Amino acid sequence: MVEIHKFVFAMIQFISLFLITIEVGRLRYGCETDADCPRYTHNNFSLKCINKKCEWSAKLH
């Protein structure tokens, strides 16, 4: 009986992580210009407005 509960708990955890990953992967911001995209601090990447969606873009130094 305990093994069944452990299995069900593990499956719930796995499915939850899977659904969260899918939702985060679909996270896109609509934009008209680069200024509409949220500001994130990262050394090599920034968000730019590409095809009316904020997408990660590599910074060229």
N, CA, C and O atoms as a Maestro MAE file, in Angstrom:
{
 s_m_m2io_version
 :::
 2.0.0
}

f_m_ct {
 s_m_title
 :::
 protein
 m_atom[244] {
  # First column is atom index #
  i_m_mmod_type
  r_m_x_coord
  r_m_y_coord
  r_m_z_coord
  i_m_residue_number
  s_m_chain_name
  s_m_pdb_residue_name
  s_m_pdb_atom_name
  i_m_atomic_number
  :::
  1 25 0.816 -1.193 0.000 1 A "MET " " N  " 7
  2 3 0.000 0.000 0.000 1 A "MET " " CA " 6
  3 2 0.866 1.267 0.000 1 A "MET " " C  " 6
  4 15 0.572 2.233 -0.704 1 A "MET " " O  " 8
  5 25 1.923 1.245 0.791 2 A "VAL " " N  " 7
  6 3 2.816 2.401 0.856 2 A "VAL " " CA " 6
  7 2 3.491 2.623 -0.497 2 A "VAL " " C  " 6
  8 15 3.696 3.764 -0.911 2 A "VAL " " O  " 8
  9 25 3.832 1.544 -1.178 3 A "GLU " " N  " 7
  10 3 4.484 1.671 -2.480 3 A "GLU " " CA " 6
  11 2 3.569 2.335 -3.499 3 A "GLU " " C  " 6
  12 15 4.029 3.102 -4.344 3 A "GLU " " O  " 8
  13 25 2.283 2.044 -3.422 4 A "ILE " " N  " 7
  14 3 1.324 2.673 -4.339 4 A "ILE " " CA " 6
  15 2 1.260 4.169 -4.069 4 A "ILE " " C  " 6
  16 15 1.241 4.966 -5.007 4 A "ILE " " O  " 8
  17 25 1.226 4.561 -2.803 5 A "HIS " " N  " 7
  18 3 1.195 5.980 -2.450 5 A "HIS " " CA " 6
  19 2 2.465 6.692 -2.914 5 A "HIS " " C  " 6
  20 15 2.399 7.809 -3.427 5 A "HIS " " O  " 8
  21 25 3.607 6.055 -2.737 6 A "LYS " " N  " 7
  22 3 4.868 6.641 -3.203 6 A "LYS " " CA " 6
  23 2 4.855 6.816 -4.716 6 A "LYS " " C  " 6
  24 15 5.298 7.842 -5.232 6 A "LYS " " O  " 8
  25 25 4.349 5.814 -5.422 7 A "PHE " " N  " 7
  26 3 4.284 5.880 -6.879 7 A "PHE " " CA " 6
  27 2 3.359 7.009 -7.333 7 A "PHE " " C  " 6
  28 15 3.714 7.783 -8.222 7 A "PHE " " O  " 8
  29 25 2.185 7.103 -6.731 8 A "VAL " " N  " 7
  30 3 1.231 8.162 -7.090 8 A "VAL " " CA " 6
  31 2 1.834 9.529 -6.792 8 A "VAL " " C  " 6
  32 15 1.713 10.445 -7.606 8 A "VAL " " O  " 8
  33 25 2.478 9.681 -5.643 9 A "PHE " " N  " 7
  34 3 3.111 10.945 -5.287 9 A "PHE " " CA " 6
  35 2 4.200 11.310 -6.293 9 A "PHE " " C  " 6
  36 15 4.288 12.460 -6.725 9 A "PHE " " O  " 8
  37 25 5.024 10.342 -6.665 10 A "ALA " " N  " 7
  38 3 6.087 10.597 -7.642 10 A "ALA " " CA " 6
  39 2 5.504 10.996 -8.993 10 A "ALA " " C  " 6
  40 15 6.044 11.881 -9.656 10 A "ALA " " O  " 8
  41 25 4.424 10.365 -9.406 11 A "MET " " N  " 7
  42 3 3.794 10.707 -10.687 11 A "MET " " CA " 6
  43 2 3.212 12.115 -10.652 11 A "MET " " C  " 6
  44 15 3.322 12.855 -11.630 11 A "MET " " O  " 8
  45 25 2.595 12.490 -9.539 12 A "ILE " " N  " 7
  46 3 2.055 13.847 -9.409 12 A "ILE " " CA " 6
  47 2 3.187 14.864 -9.490 12 A "ILE " " C  " 6
  48 15 3.048 15.885 -10.162 12 A "ILE " " O  " 8
  49 25 4.296 14.604 -8.822 13 A "GLN " " N  " 7
  50 3 5.445 15.510 -8.871 13 A "GLN " " CA " 6
  51 2 5.981 15.637 -10.296 13 A "GLN " " C  " 6
  52 15 6.246 16.745 -10.764 13 A "GLN " " O  " 8
  53 25 6.139 14.521 -10.977 14 A "PHE " " N  " 7
  54 3 6.669 14.526 -12.340 14 A "PHE " " CA " 6
  55 2 5.741 15.278 -13.281 14 A "PHE " " C  " 6
  56 15 6.199 16.107 -14.068 14 A "PHE " " O  " 8
  57 25 4.461 15.005 -13.211 15 A "ILE " " N  " 7
  58 3 3.501 15.670 -14.102 15 A "ILE " " CA " 6
  59 2 3.458 17.163 -13.812 15 A "ILE " " C  " 6
  60 15 3.359 17.965 -14.741 15 A "ILE " " O  " 8
  61 25 3.530 17.554 -12.542 16 A "SER " " N  " 7
  62 3 3.537 18.974 -12.191 16 A "SER " " CA " 6
  63 2 4.743 19.683 -12.799 16 A "SER " " C  " 6
  64 15 4.599 20.753 -13.391 16 A "SER " " O  " 8
  65 25 5.921 19.098 -12.657 17 A "LEU " " N  " 7
  66 3 7.124 19.704 -13.234 17 A "LEU " " CA " 6
  67 2 7.029 19.782 -14.751 17 A "LEU " " C  " 6
  68 15 7.446 20.773 -15.351 17 A "LEU " " O  " 8
  69 25 6.490 18.758 -15.363 18 A "PHE " " N  " 7
  70 3 6.322 18.735 -16.811 18 A "PHE " " CA " 6
  71 2 5.392 19.856 -17.267 18 A "PHE " " C  " 6
  72 15 5.698 20.553 -18.234 18 A "PHE " " O  " 8
  73 25 4.265 20.038 -16.587 19 A "LEU " " N  " 7
  74 3 3.311 21.081 -16.965 19 A "LEU " " CA " 6
  75 2 3.881 22.476 -16.737 19 A "LEU " " C  " 6
  76 15 3.638 23.380 -17.536 19 A "LEU " " O  " 8
  77 25 4.632 22.661 -15.664 20 A "ILE " " N  " 7
  78 3 5.258 23.963 -15.406 20 A "ILE " " CA " 6
  79 2 6.274 24.279 -16.490 20 A "ILE " " C  " 6
  80 15 6.339 25.415 -16.958 20 A "ILE " " O  " 8
  81 25 7.060 23.306 -16.894 21 A "THR " " N  " 7
  82 3 8.054 23.508 -17.950 21 A "THR " " CA " 6
  83 2 7.393 23.897 -19.261 21 A "THR " " C  " 6
  84 15 7.880 24.786 -19.958 21 A "THR " " O  " 8
  85 25 6.311 23.256 -19.598 22 A "ILE " " N  " 7
  86 3 5.592 23.588 -20.831 22 A "ILE " " CA " 6
  87 2 5.063 25.013 -20.763 22 A "ILE " " C  " 6
  88 15 5.169 25.759 -21.737 22 A "ILE " " O  " 8
  89 25 4.495 25.400 -19.625 23 A "GLU " " N  " 7
  90 3 3.907 26.734 -19.497 23 A "GLU " " CA " 6
  91 2 4.980 27.813 -19.580 23 A "GLU " " C  " 6
  92 15 4.771 28.838 -20.228 23 A "GLU " " O  " 8
  93 25 6.114 27.602 -18.941 24 A "VAL " " N  " 7
  94 3 7.199 28.581 -18.993 24 A "VAL " " CA " 6
  95 2 7.756 28.681 -20.406 24 A "VAL " " C  " 6
  96 15 8.102 29.773 -20.859 24 A "VAL " " O  " 8
  97 25 7.846 27.564 -21.104 25 A "GLY " " N  " 7
  98 3 8.341 27.576 -22.479 25 A "GLY " " CA " 6
  99 2 7.455 28.373 -23.416 25 A "GLY " " C  " 6
  100 15 7.935 28.912 -24.413 25 A "GLY " " O  " 8
  101 25 6.168 28.457 -23.110 26 A "ARG " " N  " 7
  102 3 5.244 29.213 -23.954 26 A "ARG " " CA " 6
  103 2 5.165 30.680 -23.580 26 A "ARG " " C  " 6
  104 15 4.473 31.452 -24.243 26 A "ARG " " O  " 8
  105 25 5.861 31.074 -22.532 27 A "LEU " " N  " 7
  106 3 5.789 32.445 -22.069 27 A "LEU " " CA " 6
  107 2 6.383 33.381 -23.116 27 A "LEU " " C  " 6
  108 15 7.586 33.347 -23.374 27 A "LEU " " O  " 8
  109 25 5.553 34.203 -23.708 28 A "ARG " " N  " 7
  110 3 5.984 35.179 -24.706 28 A "ARG " " CA " 6
  111 2 5.274 36.492 -24.420 28 A "ARG " " C  " 6
  112 15 4.102 36.511 -24.044 28 A "ARG " " O  " 8
  113 25 5.985 37.567 -24.599 29 A "TYR " " N  " 7
  114 3 5.416 38.879 -24.407 29 A "TYR " " CA " 6
  115 2 5.174 39.506 -25.773 29 A "TYR " " C  " 6
  116 15 6.032 39.431 -26.653 29 A "TYR " " O  " 8
  117 25 4.021 40.119 -25.955 30 A "GLY " " N  " 7
  118 3 3.756 40.852 -27.178 30 A "GLY " " CA " 6
  119 2 4.454 42.200 -27.125 30 A "GLY " " C  " 6
  120 15 4.606 42.776 -26.048 30 A "GLY " " O  " 8
  121 25 4.880 42.711 -28.277 31 A "CYS " " N  " 7
  122 3 5.600 43.982 -28.288 31 A "CYS " " CA " 6
  123 2 5.481 44.646 -29.654 31 A "CYS " " C  " 6
  124 15 5.123 44.013 -30.647 31 A "CYS " " O  " 8
  125 25 5.787 45.916 -29.675 32 A "GLU " " N  " 7
  126 3 5.900 46.682 -30.915 32 A "GLU " " CA " 6
  127 2 7.350 47.113 -31.137 32 A "GLU " " C  " 6
  128 15 7.832 47.130 -32.270 32 A "GLU " " O  " 8
  129 25 8.040 47.460 -30.050 33 A "THR " " N  " 7
  130 3 9.450 47.867 -30.123 33 A "THR " " CA " 6
  131 2 10.233 47.139 -29.030 33 A "THR " " C  " 6
  132 15 9.641 46.491 -28.167 33 A "THR " " O  " 8
  133 25 11.558 47.243 -29.068 34 A "ASP " " N  " 7
  134 3 12.402 46.615 -28.048 34 A "ASP " " CA " 6
  135 2 12.107 47.165 -26.652 34 A "ASP " " C  " 6
  136 15 12.291 46.462 -25.658 34 A "ASP " " O  " 8
  137 25 11.652 48.414 -26.573 35 A "ALA " " N  " 7
  138 3 11.353 49.028 -25.276 35 A "ALA " " CA " 6
  139 2 10.157 48.367 -24.594 35 A "ALA " " C  " 6
  140 15 10.013 48.477 -23.377 35 A "ALA " " O  " 8
  141 25 9.300 47.687 -25.345 36 A "ASP " " N  " 7
  142 3 8.135 47.007 -24.772 36 A "ASP " " CA " 6
  143 2 8.504 45.708 -24.064 36 A "ASP " " C  " 6
  144 15 7.715 45.192 -23.272 36 A "ASP " " O  " 8
  145 25 9.677 45.178 -24.335 37 A "CYS " " N  " 7
  146 3 10.099 43.909 -23.732 37 A "CYS " " CA " 6
  147 2 10.605 44.148 -22.312 37 A "CYS " " C  " 6
  148 15 11.205 45.188 -22.039 37 A "CYS " " O  " 8
  149 25 10.370 43.193 -21.399 38 A "PRO " " N  " 7
  150 3 10.880 43.353 -20.034 38 A "PRO " " CA " 6
  151 2 12.406 43.384 -20.009 38 A "PRO " " C  " 6
  152 15 13.065 42.799 -20.869 38 A "PRO " " O  " 8
  153 25 12.944 44.062 -19.029 39 A "ARG " " N  " 7
  154 3 14.397 44.176 -18.886 39 A "ARG " " CA " 6
  155 2 14.908 43.076 -17.976 39 A "ARG " " C  " 6
  156 15 14.500 42.986 -16.818 39 A "ARG " " O  " 8
  157 25 15.784 42.253 -18.482 40 A "TYR " " N  " 7
  158 3 16.444 41.218 -17.702 40 A "TYR " " CA " 6
  159 2 17.934 41.456 -17.781 40 A "TYR " " C  " 6
  160 15 18.460 41.802 -18.838 40 A "TYR " " O  " 8
  161 25 18.618 41.270 -16.659 41 A "THR " " N  " 7
  162 3 20.060 41.452 -16.622 41 A "THR " " CA " 6
  163 2 20.739 40.127 -16.939 41 A "THR " " C  " 6
  164 15 20.640 39.166 -16.176 41 A "THR " " O  " 8
  165 25 21.419 40.090 -18.057 42 A "HIS " " N  " 7
  166 3 22.194 38.910 -18.440 42 A "HIS " " CA " 6
  167 2 23.354 39.394 -19.290 42 A "HIS " " C  " 6
  168 15 23.184 40.283 -20.125 42 A "HIS " " O  " 8
  169 25 24.520 38.824 -19.089 43 A "ASN " " N  " 7
  170 3 25.720 39.302 -19.769 43 A "ASN " " CA " 6
  171 2 25.711 39.053 -21.266 43 A "ASN " " C  " 6
  172 15 26.207 39.886 -22.024 43 A "ASN " " O  " 8
  173 25 25.163 37.934 -21.716 44 A "ASN " " N  " 7
  174 3 25.291 37.556 -23.119 44 A "ASN " " CA " 6
  175 2 23.998 37.623 -23.917 44 A "ASN " " C  " 6
  176 15 24.034 37.508 -25.142 44 A "ASN " " O  " 8
  177 25 22.861 37.805 -23.261 45 A "PHE " " N  " 7
  178 3 21.587 37.786 -23.963 45 A "PHE " " CA " 6
  179 2 20.704 38.945 -23.525 45 A "PHE " " C  " 6
  180 15 20.857 39.470 -22.422 45 A "PHE " " O  " 8
  181 25 19.791 39.335 -24.385 46 A "SER " " N  " 7
  182 3 18.794 40.342 -24.042 46 A "SER " " CA " 6
  183 2 17.503 40.011 -24.784 46 A "SER " " C  " 6
  184 15 17.503 39.235 -25.739 46 A "SER " " O  " 8
  185 25 16.414 40.607 -24.333 47 A "LEU " " N  " 7
  186 3 15.135 40.415 -25.008 47 A "LEU " " CA " 6
  187 2 14.959 41.498 -26.058 47 A "LEU " " C  " 6
  188 15 15.133 42.682 -25.772 47 A "LEU " " O  " 8
  189 25 14.615 41.093 -27.266 48 A "LYS " " N  " 7
  190 3 14.374 42.025 -28.367 48 A "LYS " " CA " 6
  191 2 13.033 41.700 -28.992 48 A "LYS " " C  " 6
  192 15 12.571 40.561 -28.935 48 A "LYS " " O  " 8
  193 25 12.411 42.702 -29.588 49 A "CYS " " N  " 7
  194 3 11.128 42.525 -30.253 49 A "CYS " " CA " 6
  195 2 11.374 41.969 -31.658 49 A "CYS " " C  " 6
  196 15 11.906 42.664 -32.524 49 A "CYS " " O  " 8
  197 25 10.984 40.713 -31.876 50 A "ILE " " N  " 7
  198 3 11.151 40.050 -33.167 50 A "ILE " " CA " 6
  199 2 9.801 39.465 -33.553 50 A "ILE " " C  " 6
  200 15 9.249 38.638 -32.828 50 A "ILE " " O  " 8
  201 25 9.273 39.890 -34.686 51 A "ASN " " N  " 7
  202 3 7.959 39.435 -35.156 51 A "ASN " " CA " 6
  203 2 6.867 39.649 -34.111 51 A "ASN " " C  " 6
  204 15 6.015 38.786 -33.900 51 A "ASN " " O  " 8
  205 25 6.906 40.819 -33.456 52 A "LYS " " N  " 7
  206 3 5.926 41.222 -32.449 52 A "LYS " " CA " 6
  207 2 5.897 40.308 -31.224 52 A "LYS " " C  " 6
  208 15 4.876 40.198 -30.546 52 A "LYS " " O  " 8
  209 25 7.033 39.649 -30.946 53 A "LYS " " N  " 7
  210 3 7.188 38.833 -29.742 53 A "LYS " " CA " 6
  211 2 8.549 39.129 -29.139 53 A "LYS " " C  " 6
  212 15 9.526 39.305 -29.868 53 A "LYS " " O  " 8
  213 25 8.624 39.184 -27.828 54 A "CYS " " N  " 7
  214 3 9.909 39.371 -27.158 54 A "CYS " " CA " 6
  215 2 10.645 38.040 -27.159 54 A "CYS " " C  " 6
  216 15 10.172 37.054 -26.594 54 A "CYS " " O  " 8
  217 25 11.803 38.024 -27.798 55 A "GLU " " N  " 7
  218 3 12.583 36.793 -27.926 55 A "GLU " " CA " 6
  219 2 14.001 37.062 -27.433 55 A "GLU " " C  " 6
  220 15 14.497 38.186 -27.512 55 A "GLU " " O  " 8
  221 25 14.646 36.010 -26.922 56 A "TRP " " N  " 7
  222 3 16.031 36.133 -26.480 56 A "TRP " " CA " 6
  223 2 16.936 36.300 -27.690 56 A "TRP " " C  " 6
  224 15 16.791 35.605 -28.695 56 A "TRP " " O  " 8
  225 25 17.866 37.230 -27.574 57 A "SER " " N  " 7
  226 3 18.805 37.504 -28.654 57 A "SER " " CA " 6
  227 2 20.202 37.626 -28.061 57 A "SER " " C  " 6
  228 15 20.372 38.195 -26.982 57 A "SER " " O  " 8
  229 25 21.202 37.096 -28.756 58 A "ALA " " N  " 7
  230 3 22.584 37.179 -28.285 58 A "ALA " " CA " 6
  231 2 23.103 38.598 -28.475 58 A "ALA " " C  " 6
  232 15 22.880 39.221 -29.513 58 A "ALA " " O  " 8
  233 25 23.798 39.097 -27.457 59 A "LYS " " N  " 7
  234 3 24.414 40.420 -27.557 59 A "LYS " " CA " 6
  235 2 25.712 40.295 -28.330 59 A "LYS " " C  " 6
  236 15 26.536 39.430 -28.032 59 A "LYS " " O  " 8
  237 25 25.895 41.140 -29.307 60 A "LEU " " N  " 7
  238 3 27.144 41.165 -30.068 60 A "LEU " " CA " 6
  239 2 28.002 42.300 -29.533 60 A "LEU " " C  " 6
  240 15 27.575 43.454 -29.515 60 A "LEU " " O  " 8
  241 25 29.206 41.971 -29.098 61 A "HIS " " N  " 7
  242 3 30.089 42.991 -28.503 61 A "HIS " " CA " 6
  243 2 30.951 43.612 -29.550 61 A "HIS " " C  " 6
  244 15 31.758 44.489 -29.245 61 A "HIS " " O  " 8
  :::
 }
 m_bond[243] {
  # First column is bond index #
  i_m_from
  i_m_to
  i_m_order
  :::
  1 1 2 1
  2 2 3 1
  3 3 4 2
  4 3 5 1
  5 5 6 1
  6 6 7 1
  7 7 8 2
  8 7 9 1
  9 9 10 1
  10 10 11 1
  11 11 12 2
  12 11 13 1
  13 13 14 1
  14 14 15 1
  15 15 16 2
  16 15 17 1
  17 17 18 1
  18 18 19 1
  19 19 20 2
  20 19 21 1
  21 21 22 1
  22 22 23 1
  23 23 24 2
  24 23 25 1
  25 25 26 1
  26 26 27 1
  27 27 28 2
  28 27 29 1
  29 29 30 1
  30 30 31 1
  31 31 32 2
  32 31 33 1
  33 33 34 1
  34 34 35 1
  35 35 36 2
  36 35 37 1
  37 37 38 1
  38 38 39 1
  39 39 40 2
  40 39 41 1
  41 41 42 1
  42 42 43 1
  43 43 44 2
  44 43 45 1
  45 45 46 1
  46 46 47 1
  47 47 48 2
  48 47 49 1
  49 49 50 1
  50 50 51 1
  51 51 52 2
  52 51 53 1
  53 53 54 1
  54 54 55 1
  55 55 56 2
  56 55 57 1
  57 57 58 1
  58 58 59 1
  59 59 60 2
  60 59 61 1
  61 61 62 1
  62 62 63 1
  63 63 64 2
  64 63 65 1
  65 65 66 1
  66 66 67 1
  67 67 68 2
  68 67 69 1
  69 69 70 1
  70 70 71 1
  71 71 72 2
  72 71 73 1
  73 73 74 1
  74 74 75 1
  75 75 76 2
  76 75 77 1
  77 77 78 1
  78 78 79 1
  79 79 80 2
  80 79 81 1
  81 81 82 1
  82 82 83 1
  83 83 84 2
  84 83 85 1
  85 85 86 1
  86 86 87 1
  87 87 88 2
  88 87 89 1
  89 89 90 1
  90 90 91 1
  91 91 92 2
  92 91 93 1
  93 93 94 1
  94 94 95 1
  95 95 96 2
  96 95 97 1
  97 97 98 1
  98 98 99 1
  99 99 100 2
  100 99 101 1
  101 101 102 1
  102 102 103 1
  103 103 104 2
  104 103 105 1
  105 105 106 1
  106 106 107 1
  107 107 108 2
  108 107 109 1
  109 109 110 1
  110 110 111 1
  111 111 112 2
  112 111 113 1
  113 113 114 1
  114 114 115 1
  115 115 116 2
  116 115 117 1
  117 117 118 1
  118 118 119 1
  119 119 120 2
  120 119 121 1
  121 121 122 1
  122 122 123 1
  123 123 124 2
  124 123 125 1
  125 125 126 1
  126 126 127 1
  127 127 128 2
  128 127 129 1
  129 129 130 1
  130 130 131 1
  131 131 132 2
  132 131 133 1
  133 133 134 1
  134 134 135 1
  135 135 136 2
  136 135 137 1
  137 137 138 1
  138 138 139 1
  139 139 140 2
  140 139 141 1
  141 141 142 1
  142 142 143 1
  143 143 144 2
  144 143 145 1
  145 145 146 1
  146 146 147 1
  147 147 148 2
  148 147 149 1
  149 149 150 1
  150 150 151 1
  151 151 152 2
  152 151 153 1
  153 153 154 1
  154 154 155 1
  155 155 156 2
  156 155 157 1
  157 157 158 1
  158 158 159 1
  159 159 160 2
  160 159 161 1
  161 161 162 1
  162 162 163 1
  163 163 164 2
  164 163 165 1
  165 165 166 1
  166 166 167 1
  167 167 168 2
  168 167 169 1
  169 169 170 1
  170 170 171 1
  171 171 172 2
  172 171 173 1
  173 173 174 1
  174 174 175 1
  175 175 176 2
  176 175 177 1
  177 177 178 1
  178 178 179 1
  179 179 180 2
  180 179 181 1
  181 181 182 1
  182 182 183 1
  183 183 184 2
  184 183 185 1
  185 185 186 1
  186 186 187 1
  187 187 188 2
  188 187 189 1
  189 189 190 1
  190 190 191 1
  191 191 192 2
  192 191 193 1
  193 193 194 1
  194 194 195 1
  195 195 196 2
  196 195 197 1
  197 197 198 1
  198 198 199 1
  199 199 200 2
  200 199 201 1
  201 201 202 1
  202 202 203 1
  203 203 204 2
  204 203 205 1
  205 205 206 1
  206 206 207 1
  207 207 208 2
  208 207 209 1
  209 209 210 1
  210 210 211 1
  211 211 212 2
  212 211 213 1
  213 213 214 1
  214 214 215 1
  215 215 216 2
  216 215 217 1
  217 217 218 1
  218 218 219 1
  219 219 220 2
  220 219 221 1
  221 221 222 1
  222 222 223 1
  223 223 224 2
  224 223 225 1
  225 225 226 1
  226 226 227 1
  227 227 228 2
  228 227 229 1
  229 229 230 1
  230 230 231 1
  231 231 232 2
  232 231 233 1
  233 233 234 1
  234 234 235 1
  235 235 236 2
  236 235 237 1
  237 237 238 1
  238 238 239 1
  239 239 240 2
  240 239 241 1
  241 241 242 1
  242 242 243 1
  243 243 244 2
  :::
 }
}
